[in-house]
Amino acid sequence: MSSIPTTTTSSAGFFRIPPPPHRMPAAGVRMMAGALRSSASSVGTILTNLQHESATPLPVLRHVADAMTEDMRAGLAVEGGSDLKMILSYVDALPSGNEKGLFYALDLGGTNFRVLRVQLGGKEERVIATESEQVSIPKELMSGTSEQLFDFIANGLATFAEVEGGNFRLPHGRQREIGFTFSFPVMQTSIDSGILMKWTKGFSVSGTAGRDVVACLNEAMERQALDMRVSALVNDTVGALAGARYWDDDVMVAVILGTGTNACYVERTDAIPRLHGTMSASGMTIINTEWGAFSNGIPLTVFDKDMDAASINPGEQIFEKTISGMYLGEIARRVLLKMAEEGDLFGRRFPEKLTTPFSLR
């Protein structure tokens, strides 16, 4: 019996044995390597351009800092004098640590709101007890009506207040007080009132702009039969400064980096020209800068510009859109999508989620 030849020649009567599957012709290897090099090159080019467009060398940082300082001074000099609103907070006294009693707080500043109660015991006991609860705001309420949003918040606050007990003691006959932290641009008219200038951070609630937000909350609490009084309206940045000052007398500045971004600081009233000599009892006040609206000299990439153009408020809140949590995921999504489409970052297929705006948070 003759054996079967294993040669690969083409002589008649002999079998052709194909090369093993893992051994590709040289031309195929070169073609694949070329495709890989092309893909890697595209991704590399995108990243190089991104790095160049978003670079912040020292001269750029100095220019941005100088521009922000100039805008701050202009905002202090004249109402509406710059992109930075430099809003007066009407807070001219900060916690000393001597405070005692039961206090409530409501924080509305992003896609959640938080309610909190705290029992303070003065210098000796400080914070005796604290409880808090966080509630997600349904997306439809972020673009619904003012009444719908504030009714939802007041309902959550009423539910939270119902379970008060334990170490929390409200003196007989005393009404509950609540501090309202509202982290959107508000033109304050007193310590417990303020007119909403505009919504930011993805909110577009109708019927609120131009109204006193404390009145909106009070009306909603009345509809819930909740016996509570708003004793102070503050921005979250002002609240952060006050909270830190409770523990450290040297605190003078607070910065928020969350869904949005903002900063506030303690300013001398005689350094605010638009007050026209009006002085507070302490000679100081807290200025809410609303620096999320700053834009002068900030390096912007093509991804920043495209996202801004597609946002609900194009041309506004530029600084906020470059550094805050509401937008960083969307910028990353746009970068990844471009690399996937032009550089095969994930191969021939990529996650469908990458095509959905604001799907990365």
QUIDAWO-V995369 format. One record per backbone hydrogen bond with DSSP energy under -1.0 kcal/mol. CO is the residue of the C=O (numbers start at 1). NH is the residue of the N-H. Records with the same first field share a line. If there is no record, write none. Layout:
CO: NH  NH
This chain:
11: 14
20: 23
25: 29
26: 30
27: 31
28: 32
29: 33
30: 34
31: 35
32: 36
33: 37
34: 38
35: 39
36: 40
37: 41
38: 42
39: 43
40: 44
41: 45
42: 46
43: 47
44: 48
45: 49
46: 50
47: 51
48: 52
49: 53
50: 54
57: 61
58: 62
59: 63
60: 64
61: 65
62: 66
63: 67
64: 68
65: 69
66: 70
67: 71
68: 72
69: 73
70: 74
71: 75
72: 76
73: 77
74: 78
76: 274
78: 81
87: 288
91: 286
99: 122
101: 120
103: 118
104: 179
105: 116
106: 181
107: 114
108: 183
111: 137
113: 135
114: 107
115: 133
116: 105
117: 131
118: 103
119: 128  129
120: 101
121: 125
122: 126
126: 121
129: 119
131: 117
133: 115
135: 113
138: 141
142: 204
144: 206
145: 149
146: 150
147: 151
148: 152
149: 153
150: 154
151: 155
152: 156
153: 157
154: 158
155: 159
156: 160
157: 161
158: 162
160: 163
161: 164
165: 168
171: 174
176: 229
177: 104
178: 231
179: 106
180: 234
181: 108
182: 184
185: 197
186: 188
187: 195
190: 193
191: 233
193: 189  190
194: 213
195: 187
196: 210
200: 203
206: 146
208: 211
211: 196
212: 216
213: 217
214: 218
215: 219
216: 220
217: 221
218: 222
219: 223
220: 224
221: 226
222: 225
226: 228
229: 178
232: 180
234: 182
235: 239
236: 240
237: 241
238: 242
239: 243
240: 244
241: 245
242: 246
244: 247  248
248: 251
252: 266
254: 264
256: 262
258: 325
259: 326
260: 258
262: 256
263: 289
264: 254
265: 287
267: 285
268: 271
269: 272
272: 275
273: 276
275: 278
283: 269
285: 267
286: 89
287: 265
288: 87
289: 86
290: 293
291: 294
292: 320
294: 319
295: 298
301: 305
302: 306
303: 307
304: 308
305: 309
306: 310
308: 311
313: 316
317: 321
320: 324
324: 327  328
327: 331
328: 332
329: 333
330: 334
331: 335
332: 336
333: 337
334: 338
335: 339
336: 340
337: 341
338: 342
339: 343  345
344: 347
351: 354
352: 355
353: 356
356: 359
